[in-house]
Amino acid sequence: MKTGDLIYLDEYLGRFINITKSRNTKNSNRSGTIVNETKNMLFLISHQNKSIIRIPKNEICEYVICHAGETYTLDGKRLLGRPEELVNILK
């Protein structure tokens, strides 16, 4: 696993994510594909039972995301904010 520098600035929709640490223990070790993202919430589709999981972004402390065949461990603070604002930082 790597720690990405600019990976958090890329689009997250359709990417596989695994939440390794969360303030809410119920959301720790949750994983799935991101199907929607808002300012304060991530919507994942679970691969186990095909249900939509809603997870508040401010509860996520650490997560692992797959990008271009690599896995990256990132801090949960990097998720905070509107998705369109995070992507536009690169442009």
Secondary structure in CASP SS format (residue, H / E / C, confidence):
PFRMAT SS
TARGET T0000
AUTHOR 0000-0000-0000
METHOD secondary structure of the structure
MODEL  1
M C 1.00
K E 1.00
T C 1.00
G C 1.00
D C 1.00
L C 1.00
I H 1.00
Y H 1.00
L H 1.00
D C 1.00
E C 1.00
Y C 1.00
L C 1.00
G C 1.00
R C 1.00
F E 1.00
I E 1.00
N E 1.00
I E 1.00
T E 1.00
K E 1.00
S E 1.00
R C 1.00
N C 1.00
T H 1.00
K H 1.00
N H 1.00
S C 1.00
N C 1.00
R E 1.00
S E 1.00
G E 1.00
T E 1.00
I E 1.00
V E 1.00
N E 1.00
E E 1.00
T C 1.00
K C 1.00
N C 1.00
M E 1.00
L E 1.00
F E 1.00
L E 1.00
I E 1.00
S C 1.00
H C 1.00
Q C 1.00
N C 1.00
K C 1.00
S C 1.00
I E 1.00
I E 1.00
R E 1.00
I E 1.00
P E 1.00
K H 1.00
N H 1.00
E H 1.00
I E 1.00
C E 1.00
E E 1.00
Y E 1.00
V E 1.00
I E 1.00
C E 1.00
H E 1.00
A C 1.00
G C 1.00
E E 1.00
T E 1.00
Y E 1.00
T E 1.00
L E 1.00
D E 1.00
G H 1.00
K H 1.00
R H 1.00
L H 1.00
L C 1.00
G C 1.00
R C 1.00
P H 1.00
E H 1.00
E H 1.00
L H 1.00
V H 1.00
N H 1.00
I C 1.00
L C 1.00
K C 1.00
END
